Amino acid sequence: MGCFTDEETGDNPIIDLLTGEDKLTLFAPVDQAFIDLQLALNDIFELGLTETAPEITCAVDDLYQQPGTLFTILAYHLTDGRRFSNSVFNKNDVKEIEMLAGGSIMTTPELTIVDGFYQTVNPVPSLIDINATNGVVHVIDKVLL
């Protein structure tokens, strides 16, 4: 994401996090999830938006007046290890998964995820268990909060 790139060094902590040596599982929101987040921010902060744009998501730190808020939200989509769906979801019980940013998500036997904001998040069925060189990706329909 461009909003994290240091203009002088070109460093980007999100890219660094995702391309390191660690094995990770990423719960990756679809594009519409970020649009929905922007529309929610528009309502909360009465921004008067007439359209959505990636720059609005990048402005989360400024809106909340808390540096690092967006990085924390994005890191909340990562957990340690390669976790395929059979280790993410338990057919018989709720499962708690610790996230890199702290906190946890709960997964249910109904194949849904409940985040720290108590919203129900659904995996995109055709886009789970995507094998990556350093982990696994599960595409989801909302931004985890």
Contact map, one row per residue, 1 for C-alpha under 8 A:
1111100000000110000000000000000000000000000000000000000000000000000000000000000000000000000000000000000000000000000000000000000000000000000000000
1111100000000000000000000000000000000000000000000000000000000000000000000000000000000000000000000000000000000000000000000000000000000000000000000
1111100000000000000000000000000000000000000000000000001001000000000000000000000000000000000000000000000000000000000000000000000000000000000000000
1111110000111100000000000000000000000000000000000000000000000000000000000000000000000000000000000000000000000000000000000000000000000000000000000
1111111001111000000000000000000000000000000000000000000000000000000000000000000000000000000000000000000000000000000000000000000000000000000000000
0001111111110000000000000000000000000000000000000000000000000000000000000000000000000000000000000000000000000000000000000000000000000000000000000
0000111111100000000000000000000000000000000000000000000000000000000000000000000000000000000000000000000000000000000000000000000000000000000000000
0000011111000000000000000000000000000000000000000000000000000000000000000000000000000000000000000000000000000000000000000000000000000000000000000
0000011111100000000000000000000000000000000000000000000000000000000000000000000000000000000000000000000000000000000000000000000000000000000000000
0000111111110000000000000000000000000000000000000000000000000000000000000000000000000000000000000000000000000000000000000000000000000000000000000
0001111011111001000000000000000000000000000000000000000000000000000000000000000000000000000000000000000000000000000000000000000000000000000000000
0001110001111111000000000000000000000000000000000000000000000000000000000000000000000000000000000000000000000000000000000000000000000000000000000
0001100000111111100000000000000000000000000000000000000000000000000000000000000000000000000000000000000000000000000000000000000000000000000000000
1001000000011111110000000000000000000000000000000000000000000000000000100100000000000000000000000000000000000000000000000000000000000000000000000
1000000000011111111000000000000000000000000000000000000000000000000000000000000000000000000000000000000000000000000000000000000000000000000000000
0000000000111111111100000000000000000000000000000000000000000000000000000000000000000000000000000000000000000000000000000000000000000000000000000
0000000000001111111100000000000000000000000000000000000000000000000000000000000000000000000000000000000000000000000000000000000000000000000000000
0000000000000111111100010000000000000000000000000000000000000000000000000000000000000000000000000000000000000000000000000000000000000000000000000
0000000000000011111110000000000000000000000000000000000000000000000000000000000000000000000000000000000000000000000000000000000000000100000000000
0000000000000001111111000000000000000000000000000000000000000000000000000000000000000000000000000000000000000000000000000000000000000100000000000
0000000000000000001111100000000000000000000000000000000000000000000000000000000000000000000000000000000000000000000000000000000000000100000000000
0000000000000000000111110000000000000000000000000000000000000000000000000000000110000000000000000000000000000000000000000000000000000100000000000
0000000000000000000011111000000000000000000000000000000000000000000000000000000111000000000000000000000000000000000000000000000000000110000000000
0000000000000000010001111100000000000000000000000000000000000000000000000000011111100000000000000000000000000000000000000000000000000111000000000
0000000000000000000000111110000000000000000000000000000000000000000000000000011111100000000000000000000000000000000000000000000000000011110000000
0000000000000000000000011111000000000000000000000000000000000000000000000000111000000000000000000000000000000000000000000000000000000011110000000
0000000000000000000000001111100000000000000000000000000000000000000000000000110000000000000000000000000000000000000000000000000000000000111100000
0000000000000000000000000111110000000000000000000000000000000000000000000000100000000000000000000000000000000000000000000000000000000000111100000
0000000000000000000000000011111111000000000000000000000000000000000000000000000000000000000000000000000000000000000000000000000000000000001111100
0000000000000000000000000001111111000000000000000000000000000000000000000000000000000000000000000000000000000000000000000000000000000000001111000
0000000000000000000000000000111111100000000000000000000000000000000000000000000000000000000000000000000000000000000000000000000000000000000000000
0000000000000000000000000000111111110000000000000000000000000000000000000000000000000000000000000000000000000000000000000000000000000000000011000
0000000000000000000000000000111111111000000000000000000000000000000000000000000000000000000000000000000000000000000000000000000000000000000011100
0000000000000000000000000000111111111100000000000000000010000000000000000000000000000000000000000000000000000000000000000000000000000000000001100
0000000000000000000000000000001111111110000000000001100000000000000000000000000000000000000000000000000000000000000000000000000000000000000000000
0000000000000000000000000000000111111111000000000000000000000000000000000000000000000000000000000000000000000000000000000000000000000000000001000
0000000000000000000000000000000011111111100000000000000010000000000000000000000000000000000000000000000000000000000000000000000000000000000000100
0000000000000000000000000000000001111111110000000001000110000000000000000000000000000000000000000000000000000000000000000000000000000000000000000
0000000000000000000000000000000000111111111000001001000000000000000000000000000000000000000000000000000000000000000000000000000000000000000000000
0000000000000000000000000000000000011111111100000000000000000000000000000000000000000000000000000000000000000000000000000000000000000000000000000
0000000000000000000000000000000000001111111111100000000000000000000000000000000000000000000000000000000000000000000000000000000000000000000000000
0000000000000000000000000000000000000111111111111000000000000000000000000000000000000000000000000000000000000000000000000000000000000000000000000
0000000000000000000000000000000000000011111111100000000000000000000000000000000000000000000000000000000000000000000000000000000000000000000000000
0000000000000000000000000000000000000001111111000000000000000000000000000000000000000000000000000000000000000000000000000000000000000000000000000
0000000000000000000000000000000000000000111111100000000000000010000000000000000000000000000000000000000000000000000000000000000000000000000000000
0000000000000000000000000000000000000000111111110000000000000000000000000000000000000000000000000000000000000000000000000000000000000000000000000
0000000000000000000000000000000000000000111011111000000000000000000000000000000000000000000000000000000000000000000000000000000000000000000000000
0000000000000000000000000000000000000000010001111100000000000000000000000000000000000000000000000000000000000000000000000000000000000000000000000
0000000000000000000000000000000000000010010000111111000000000000000000000000000000000000000000000000000000000000000000000000000000000000000000000
0000000000000000000000000000000000000000000000011111000000000000000000000000000000000000000000000000000000000000000000000000000000000000000000000
0000000000000000000000000000000000000000000000001111100000000000000000000000000000000000000000000000000000000000000000000000000000000000000000000
0000000000000000000000000000000000100110000000001111110100000000000000000000000000000000000000000000000000000000000000000000000000000000000000000
0000000000000000000000000000000000100000000000000011111110000000000000000000000000000000000000000000000000000000000000000000000000000000000000000
0000000000000000000000000000000000000000000000000001111111000000000000000000000000000000000000000000000000000000000000000000000000000000000000000
0010000000000000000000000000000000000000000000000000111111100000000000000000000000000000000000000000000000000000000000000000000000000000000000000
0000000000000000000000000000000000000100000000000001111111110000000000000000000000000000000000000000000000000000000000000000000000000000000000000
0000000000000000000000000000000001001100000000000000111111110000000001000000000000000000000000000000000000000000000000000000000000000000000000000
0010000000000000000000000000000000000000000000000000011111111000000001000000000000000000000000000000000000000000000000000000000000000000000000000
0000000000000000000000000000000000000000000000000000001111111110000000000000000000000000000000000000000000000000000000000000000000000000000000000
0000000000000000000000000000000000000000000000000000000111111111000011000000000000000000000000000000000000000000000000000000000000000000000000000
0000000000000000000000000000000000000000000000000000000001111111111111000000000000000000000000000000000000000000000000000000000000000000000000000
0000000000000000000000000000000000000000000000000000000000111111111000000000000000000000000000000000000000000000000000000000000000000000000000000
0000000000000000000000000000000000000000000010000000000000111111110000000000000000000000000000000000000000000000000000000000000000000000000000000
0000000000000000000000000000000000000000000000000000000000011111110010000000000000000000000000000000000000000000000000000000000000000000000000000
0000000000000000000000000000000000000000000000000000000000001111111000000000000000000000000000000000000000000000000000000000000000000000000000000
0000000000000000000000000000000000000000000000000000000000001111111110000000000000000000000000000000000000000000000000000000000000000000000000000
0000000000000000000000000000000000000000000000000000000000001100111111000000000000000000000000000000000000000000000000000000000000000000000000000
0000000000000000000000000000000000000000000000000000000000001000011111110000000000000000000000000000000000000000000000000000000000000000000000000
0000000000000000000000000000000000000000000000000000000000011001011111111000000000000000000000000000000000000000000000000000000000000000000000000
0000000000000000000000000000000000000000000000000000000011011000001111111100000000000000000000000000000000000000000000000000000000000000000000000
0000000000000100000000000000000000000000000000000000000000000000000111111110000000000000000000000000000000000000000000000000000000000000000000000
0000000000000000000000000000000000000000000000000000000000000000000111111111000000000000000000000000100000000000000000000000000000000000000000000
0000000000000000000000000000000000000000000000000000000000000000000011111111100000000000000000000000100000000000000000000000000000000000000000011
0000000000000100000000000000000000000000000000000000000000000000000001111111110000000000000000000000000000000000000000000000000000000000000000000
0000000000000000000000000000000000000000000000000000000000000000000000111111110000000000000000000011100000000000000000000000000000000000000000000
0000000000000000000000000000000000000000000000000000000000000000000000011111111000000000000000000011111000000000000000000000000000000000000000011
0000000000000000000000000111000000000000000000000000000000000000000000001111111000000000000000000011000000000000000000000000000000000000000000010
0000000000000000000000011110000000000000000000000000000000000000000000000111111100000000000000000011100000000000000000000000000000000000000000000
0000000000000000000000011100000000000000000000000000000000000000000000000001111110000000000000001111000000000000000000000000000000000000000000000
0000000000000000000001111000000000000000000000000000000000000000000000000000011111000000000000000011000000000000000000000000000000000000000000000
0000000000000000000001111000000000000000000000000000000000000000000000000000001111100000000000000000000000000000000000000000000000000010000000000
0000000000000000000000111000000000000000000000000000000000000000000000000000000111110000000000000000000000000000000000000000000000000111000000000
0000000000000000000000011000000000000000000000000000000000000000000000000000000011111111000000000000000000000000000000000000000000000011000000000
0000000000000000000000000000000000000000000000000000000000000000000000000000000001111111000000000000000000000000000000000000000010000001000000000
0000000000000000000000000000000000000000000000000000000000000000000000000000000000111111100000000000000000000000000000000000000110000000000000000
0000000000000000000000000000000000000000000000000000000000000000000000000000000000111111110000000000000000000000000000000000000000000000000000000
0000000000000000000000000000000000000000000000000000000000000000000000000000000000111111110000000000000000000000000000000000000000000000000000000
0000000000000000000000000000000000000000000000000000000000000000000000000000000000111111110000101000000000100000000000000000000000000000000000000
0000000000000000000000000000000000000000000000000000000000000000000000000000000000001111111001100000000000111010000000000000000000000000000000000
0000000000000000000000000000000000000000000000000000000000000000000000000000000000000111111111100000000000111000000000000000000000000000000000000
0000000000000000000000000000000000000000000000000000000000000000000000000000000000000000111110000000000000011100000000000000000000000000000000000
0000000000000000000000000000000000000000000000000000000000000000000000000000000000000000011111000000000000001000000000000000000000000000000000000
0000000000000000000000000000000000000000000000000000000000000000000000000000000000000000011111100000000000011000000000000000000000000000000000000
0000000000000000000000000000000000000000000000000000000000000000000000000000000000000000110111110000000001111000000000000000000000000000000000000
0000000000000000000000000000000000000000000000000000000000000000000000000000000000000001110011111000000001110000000000000000000000000000000000000
0000000000000000000000000000000000000000000000000000000000000000000000000000000000000000000001111100000111100000000000000000000000000000000000000
0000000000000000000000000000000000000000000000000000000000000000000000000000001000000001000000111110000111100000000000000000000000000000000000000
0000000000000000000000000000000000000000000000000000000000000000000000000000001000000000000000011111011110000000000000000000000000000000000000000
0000000000000000000000000000000000000000000000000000000000000000000000000011111100000000000000001111111110000000000000000000000000000000000000000
0000000000000000000000000000000000000000000000000000000000000000000000000011111100000000000000000111111000000000000000000000000000000000000000000
0000000000000000000000000000000000000000000000000000000000000000000000011011010000000000000000000011111000000000000000000000000000000000000000000
0000000000000000000000000000000000000000000000000000000000000000000000000001000000000000000000000111111100000000000000000000000000000000000000000
0000000000000000000000000000000000000000000000000000000000000000000000000001000000000000000000000111111110000000000100000000000000000000000000000
0000000000000000000000000000000000000000000000000000000000000000000000000000000000000000000000011110011111000000001100000000000000000000000000000
0000000000000000000000000000000000000000000000000000000000000000000000000000000000000000000000011110001111100000111100000000000000000000000000000
0000000000000000000000000000000000000000000000000000000000000000000000000000000000000000000001111000000111110000111000000000000000000000000000000
0000000000000000000000000000000000000000000000000000000000000000000000000000000000000001110001111000000011111011110000000000000000000000000000000
0000000000000000000000000000000000000000000000000000000000000000000000000000000000000000111011100000000001111111110000000000000000000000000000000
0000000000000000000000000000000000000000000000000000000000000000000000000000000000000000111111000000000000111111000000000000000000000000000000000
0000000000000000000000000000000000000000000000000000000000000000000000000000000000000000001000000000000000011111000000000000000000000000000000000
0000000000000000000000000000000000000000000000000000000000000000000000000000000000000000100000000000000000111111100000000110000000000000000000000
0000000000000000000000000000000000000000000000000000000000000000000000000000000000000000000000000000000000111111110000011110000000000000000000000
0000000000000000000000000000000000000000000000000000000000000000000000000000000000000000000000000000000011110011111000011110000000000000000000000
0000000000000000000000000000000000000000000000000000000000000000000000000000000000000000000000000000000011110001111111111000000000000000000000000
0000000000000000000000000000000000000000000000000000000000000000000000000000000000000000000000000000000111000000111111111000000000000000000000011
0000000000000000000000000000000000000000000000000000000000000000000000000000000000000000000000000000001110000000011111100000000000000000000000011
0000000000000000000000000000000000000000000000000000000000000000000000000000000000000000000000000000000000000000011111100000000000000000000000011
0000000000000000000000000000000000000000000000000000000000000000000000000000000000000000000000000000000000000000011111110000000000000000000000000
0000000000000000000000000000000000000000000000000000000000000000000000000000000000000000000000000000000000000000011111111000000000000000000000000
0000000000000000000000000000000000000000000000000000000000000000000000000000000000000000000000000000000000000001111001111100000000000000000000000
0000000000000000000000000000000000000000000000000000000000000000000000000000000000000000000000000000000000000001111000111110000000000000000111010
0000000000000000000000000000000000000000000000000000000000000000000000000000000000000000000000000000000000000011100000011111000000000000000111000
0000000000000000000000000000000000000000000000000000000000000000000000000000000000000000000000000000000000000011100000001111101100000000011110000
0000000000000000000000000000000000000000000000000000000000000000000000000000000000000000000000000000000000000000000000000111111100000000011110000
0000000000000000000000000000000000000000000000000000000000000000000000000000000000000000000000000000000000000000000000000011111100000000000000000
0000000000000000000000000000000000000000000000000000000000000000000000000000000000000000000000000000000000000000000000000001111100000000000000000
0000000000000000000000000000000000000000000000000000000000000000000000000000000000000000000000000000000000000000000000000011111111000000011000000
0000000000000000000000000000000000000000000000000000000000000000000000000000000000001000000000000000000000000000000000000011111111000000111000000
0000000000000000000000000000000000000000000000000000000000000000000000000000000000011000000000000000000000000000000000000000001111100001110000000
0000000000000000000000000000000000000000000000000000000000000000000000000000000000000000000000000000000000000000000000000000001111110001110000000
0000000000000000000000000000000000000000000000000000000000000000000000000000000000000000000000000000000000000000000000000000000011111011100000000
0000000000000000000000000000000000000000000000000000000000000000000000000000000000000000000000000000000000000000000000000000000001111111100000000
0000000000000000000000000000000000000000000000000000000000000000000000000000000000000000000000000000000000000000000000000000000000111110000000000
0000000000000000001111110000000000000000000000000000000000000000000000000000000001000000000000000000000000000000000000000000000000011111000000000
0000000000000000000000111100000000000000000000000000000000000000000000000000000011100000000000000000000000000000000000000000000000111111100000000
0000000000000000000000011100000000000000000000000000000000000000000000000000000001110000000000000000000000000000000000000000000011110111110000000
0000000000000000000000001111000000000000000000000000000000000000000000000000000000000000000000000000000000000000000000000000000111110011111000000
0000000000000000000000001111000000000000000000000000000000000000000000000000000000000000000000000000000000000000000000000011001111000001111100000
0000000000000000000000000011110000000000000000000000000000000000000000000000000000000000000000000000000000000000000000000011001100000000111110000
0000000000000000000000000011110000000000000000000000000000000000000000000000000000000000000000000000000000000000000000001111000000000000011111100
0000000000000000000000000000110110000000000000000000000000000000000000000000000000000000000000000000000000000000000000001111000000000000001111100
0000000000000000000000000000110111010000000000000000000000000000000000000000000000000000000000000000000000000000000000001100000000000000000111110
0000000000000000000000000000100011001000000000000000000000000000000000000000000000000000000000000000000000000000000000000000000000000000000111111
0000000000000000000000000000000000000000000000000000000000000000000000001001100000000000000000000000000000000000001110001000000000000000000001111
0000000000000000000000000000000000000000000000000000000000000000000000001001000000000000000000000000000000000000001110000000000000000000000000111
